[in-house]
């Protein structure tokens, strides 16, 4: 019986579901490497083994998953306009909204992250109001002589959080968002002190140490060796050689591709979680070009998606399908991680790990130059003696070498197969 099958979602009350979320689901999401500073997606929750919660919410509580997540600190995206803070202190509401606008405008945080911070700040303000009559967060921190009294008041709020929230990581996320708000006010001389700055020292909260496994080069090589079609080959490359999210792989469109010239890349617009930008195609350009040519020549009505689907209204497969296909290839290759099939996200982590190793190798090779310049810091050479173009060129060369370690075997095998067919 799987973990999912063992959970009797339908018998849980809403409060029990909320407790289960804090006690177990968030913990497993963190172990899976999900960034809980913003609202987790249905795909990420499904990957962690908790897809049944959405059905139970819909059938037994008349709630969507998004509505439920709002009750545990992840506000619905786009809900900032007309947001109900649940408090009556206008000064506090005005300053909270000014703080969030500043995060959005100056730090460029995406809407989902802003919404999540908003929900946590609102919960803090509501608990404060429940304990002390009103959420006069700003006024109580104006007078320096009030610091000792206000510290005891905010400590009472976090005592509530300590009892209510199950994981230390959740408690620390709430503290971080609240402390950032007070820091924002203090920098603008609107308060005299940050009353929550020292709060974590009162508790034995430890930051989470989630297990974020990445596939090794050997595992990627095994998976790549097991592909049985150009479509499967492209899927493995997209996850492991380009570091794309599975939803990005599913919706990859020919209009995003620049394959000619010295800088082949994939372009993303504002809808991407990290915002607009490009992903360099350091490896696998020929395979990608071949896939585009094949799809274009095979079907004159091709819609331009690299993983098209006639059954989907979007015209392409979904992220869950990418996950299933990747795990099917991994199973065929006999690759397992911690006793189970690897997730598509582990392929993405392989890319990040490989990139960091490439950067480290580059710095190690600059040590000799740094010594000749009389510097003990190779980072100085990287920053001051190499242009951005040169730094990018060297990083990509090192990266290409490491990716070749994982993917060249399949290329050699395919070349041998082609020779065999000609003989």
Buried (B, 14 or more C-beta within 10 A) or exposed (E): EEEBEEBEBEEBEEEEBBBBBBEBBBBBBBBBBBEBBBBBBBBBBBBBBBBBBBEBBBEBBEBEBBEBBBBBBBBBBEBBEEBEBEBEBEEBBEBBBBBBEEBBEEEEBBBBBBBBBBBBBBBBBBBBBBBBEBBBBBBBBBEEEBBEEBBEBBBEBBBBBBEBBBBBBBBBBBBBBBBBBBBBBBEEEBBBBBBBBEBBEEBEBEEBEBEBBBBBBEBBBBBBBBBEEEBBBBBBBBBBBBBBBBBBBBBBBBEBBEBEEEEBBBEBEEEBBEEEEEBBBBBBBEBBBEBBEEBEEEEEEBBBBBBBBEEEEEBBBBBBBBBBBBBBBBBBBEBEBEEEBBBBBBBBBBBEBBBEBBBEBBBEEBBEBBEEBEBEEBEBBBEEBBEEEEBEEBBBEBBEBBBBEBBBBBBEEEEEEEEEEEE
